[in-house]
């Protein structure tokens, strides 16, 4: 079997940083596919509760993507509150604006999470979902989120830990090697999920807690390939280890055959960490 070309960008890490100069339609479709998963919907709803999305509050959704979460938050805060969705991609912000169908108090803006364009103490809470893994400096982004949050307000960050991705296959050692190399090359901070608690504690936040964990289980190869880049992972691994070309090809074929047999299985963990800005930081 010959590996077939994937419609996935060749360098995910670079392209998530430069969506507007690559394939913006791909990223929109990627985000929609991810959001459509039942477990993603569950944890997202949980983040809305954890961030305190109630009538009258002001919230910032950093790295808002296509805006679905910011719109959902705006529906919760009502006319007496407001939500700002921020993303560095103009294409995603344009898409987010197109998705507003109701008269909601939500604004979408282009901006950098490392240098938020807001005054200190502007929001009652900041939410950051699946963003830190792509950033140059997650610690700086967390500091900025704290700066623009009012004393006593909540900061919430959710990210996966890509080293926890498991796939049912015969050669577990080879699979782990392929996946770790892939995500270490494609994601700037592939293990950020396990680091969030420490980052929050180091930042001096109060009431820090791992408030939710999620396990995304995918049992269809096509969806896993779109979200995880399994074909791309095999191609990368073959280029990196030519001597393992045939075993890697067999690994991918095994996953595809498992899918045809209705037996494909994959799972990955995600962590939601919450903390409060100390009252002393007014």
C-alpha positions in Angstrom: 0.0 0.0 0.0 1.2 3.5 -0.8 0.4 6.3 1.6 -2.2 8.7 0.0 -1.8 12.4 0.2 -3.8 14.1 3.0 -5.6 17.4 2.8 -3.9 18.3 6.0 -1.3 21.1 6.0 2.2 19.8 5.9 3.4 21.9 8.9 0.6 22.2 11.4 2.6 24.1 13.9 3.5 26.9 11.4 0.1 27.0 9.9 -1.8 27.3 13.1 0.3 30.4 13.6 -0.3 31.6 10.1 -3.9 30.6 9.2 -4.5 33.6 7.0 -1.7 32.8 4.7 -2.4 29.1 4.3 -5.7 27.1 4.0 -8.3 28.9 6.2 -11.1 26.8 4.9 -9.3 23.7 6.2 -9.0 25.2 9.7 -12.6 26.2 9.8 -13.6 22.6 8.8 -11.2 21.2 11.3 -12.7 23.3 14.2 -16.2 22.4 13.1 -15.4 18.7 13.1 -13.8 18.9 16.5 -16.7 20.9 18.0 -19.2 18.4 16.6 -17.8 15.6 18.9 -20.1 14.8 21.8 -17.3 14.9 24.4 -16.1 18.3 23.1 -19.7 19.6 23.6 -19.8 18.2 27.1 -16.5 19.8 28.3 -17.3 23.1 26.5 -20.6 23.4 28.4 -18.7 22.7 31.6 -16.3 25.5 30.9 -19.2 27.9 30.5 -20.3 27.0 34.0 -16.8 27.1 35.4 -16.0 30.6 34.0 -19.2 32.0 35.6 -21.2 32.8 32.5 -24.2 34.3 34.1 -26.3 37.4 33.2 -24.5 40.7 33.5 -20.9 39.5 33.4 -18.2 40.5 30.9 -16.1 37.7 29.5 -13.1 37.3 27.1 -12.7 34.2 25.0 -9.1 34.2 23.9 -8.3 32.3 20.7 -12.0 32.2 19.9 -11.6 30.6 16.5 -14.9 30.5 14.6 -16.7 32.1 17.5 -19.1 29.3 18.5 -18.1 29.4 22.2 -18.2 33.2 22.4 -21.7 33.2 20.9 -22.8 30.5 23.4 -21.3 32.6 26.3 -23.1 35.7 25.0 -26.4 33.8 25.1 -25.7 33.1 28.8 -24.6 36.6 29.9 -27.6 38.2 28.2 -28.2 41.9 27.3 -26.8 43.1 30.6 -23.4 41.5 30.0 -21.1 41.2 27.0 -18.5 38.9 25.5 -15.4 39.6 23.4 -14.0 36.9 21.2 -10.3 37.4 20.2 -8.3 35.6 17.7 -5.1 36.3 15.7 -6.6 35.1 12.5 -8.6 37.6 10.4 -10.2 34.7 8.5 -11.5 33.0 11.6 -12.8 36.3 13.0 -14.6 37.0 9.7 -16.2 33.5 10.0 -17.1 34.2 13.6 -18.9 37.4 12.7 -20.8 35.6 10.0 -22.1 33.1 12.6 -23.8 35.7 14.7 -27.5 35.1 14.0 -29.2 36.8 17.0 -29.0 40.2 18.6 -26.2 39.3 21.0 -23.8 41.3 23.1 -20.7 39.8 21.4 -17.8 41.5 19.7 -15.1 39.7 17.6 -11.7 41.3 17.2 -8.3 40.4 15.9 -5.6 40.4 18.5 -2.6 38.7 20.0 -3.0 36.7 23.2 0.6 37.6 24.2 -0.3 41.3 24.1 -4.0 41.7 24.8 -5.5 45.0 23.5 -7.5 45.7 26.7 -7.0 47.7 29.8 -6.3 46.0 33.1 -9.3 44.6 35.1 -11.6 44.7 32.0 -13.3 41.4 32.3 -15.0 39.2 35.0 -13.4 36.1 33.4 -11.1 34.9 30.7 -11.5 31.6 28.9 -8.8 29.9 26.7 -9.7 26.7 24.9 -7.2 24.6 23.0 -4.9 27.6 22.4 -1.9 27.4 24.7 -0.5 24.4 22.8 0.0 26.6 19.8 1.5 29.7 21.4 5.0 31.0 21.5 4.8 31.7 25.2 1.9 30.2 27.2 3.2 31.8 30.4 3.1 35.3 28.9 -0.4 34.6 27.6 -1.5 33.5 31.0 0.0 36.7 32.6 -2.0 38.8 30.0 -5.2 36.9 30.8 -4.6 37.7 34.5 -3.9 41.3 33.8 -7.2 42.0 32.0 -9.3 40.0 34.5 -10.8 41.9 37.5 -9.6 40.9 41.0 -11.6 37.9 42.1 -12.4 36.9 38.5 -11.7 33.6 37.0 -9.2 32.4 34.4 -9.9 29.1 32.7 -7.5 27.2 30.3 -8.2 23.9 28.6 -5.8 22.0 26.5 -5.1 18.3 25.6 -1.9 16.4 26.4 -0.9 14.8 23.1 1.3 12.2 24.8 -1.8 10.7 26.2 -3.2 9.8 22.8 -3.6 6.1 22.5 -4.6 4.0 19.5 -5.4 0.3 19.6 -2.8 -1.5 17.5 -0.4 -4.5 17.8 3.0 -2.6 17.9 2.4 -0.2 20.8 6.1 0.9 21.0 6.2 1.9 17.3 2.8 3.6 17.6 4.1 5.6 20.6 7.2 6.6 18.7 5.3 7.7 15.6 2.7 9.7 17.6 5.2 11.4 19.9 7.4 12.4 17.0 4.4 13.7 15.1 3.0 15.9 17.8 6.3 17.1 19.0 6.9 18.3 15.5 3.4 19.6 14.7 2.4 21.2 18.1 4.6 23.8 19.8 3.7 22.5 23.3 2.4 19.0 22.8 2.4 18.2 26.6 0.9 21.5 27.7 -2.1 19.8 29.3 -0.1 18.4 32.2 1.7 21.7 32.6 -1.4 23.9 33.1 -1.7 23.3 36.9 1.9 24.2 37.5 1.6 27.4 35.3 -1.4 28.5 37.2 0.3 27.9 40.6 3.5 29.7 39.4 1.3 32.7 38.3 0.1 33.1 41.9 -3.6 32.5 41.2 -6.0 31.6 44.0 -8.2 28.5 44.2 -6.3 26.7 41.4 -7.9 23.4 40.5 -8.1 20.9 37.7 -11.8 21.4 37.4 -12.5 18.9 34.7 -10.9 16.2 32.6 -12.1 14.9 29.3 -11.4 11.8 27.3 -12.1 12.2 23.6 -12.8 8.7 22.1 -12.9 8.4 18.3 -13.9 5.1 16.7 -13.8 6.3 13.1 -10.4 6.4 11.3 -11.5 9.3 9.0 -12.3 11.6 11.9 -9.2 10.6 13.8 -7.1 11.2 10.7 -8.6 14.7 10.2 -8.1 15.7 13.9 -4.9 14.0 14.6 -3.2 13.7 11.3 -2.4 10.0 11.4 -1.5 9.7 7.7 0.7 12.8 8.1 2.3 11.2 11.2 3.1 8.0 9.1 4.6 10.1 6.3 6.7 12.2 8.8 7.9 9.0 10.5 8.9 7.4 7.2 10.9 10.4 6.3 12.6 10.5 9.7 13.3 6.8 10.0 13.6 5.3 6.4 14.7 2.0 7.9 11.2 1.7 9.4 9.3 2.4 6.2 7.6 -0.9 6.0 6.6 -1.3 9.7 5.2 2.2 9.6 3.2 1.5 6.5 1.9 -1.7 8.2 0.9 0.4 11.2 -1.2 2.7 9.1 -2.7 -0.1 7.2 -3.6 -1.9 10.4 -5.5 1.2 11.6 -7.4 1.5 8.3 -8.2 -2.2 8.4 -9.5 -1.9 12.0 -11.8 0.9 10.8 -13.1 -1.3 8.0 -13.8 -4.0 10.6 -15.6 -1.5 12.8 -12.8 -1.9 15.5 -10.8 1.3 15.3 -10.2 3.0 18.7 -8.4 6.1 19.8 -8.6 8.2 22.9 -6.8 11.4 24.2 -7.0 13.3 27.5 -7.7 17.0 28.0 -7.4 19.1 31.2 -9.4 22.1 32.3 -7.6 24.3 34.9 -9.3 27.2 36.7 -7.9 29.8 39.0 -9.0 33.2 40.5 -7.1 36.5 40.3 -6.1 37.5 43.8 -8.0 40.4 45.2 -4.6 41.9 46.1 -3.9 42.4 42.4 -6.2 45.3 41.9 
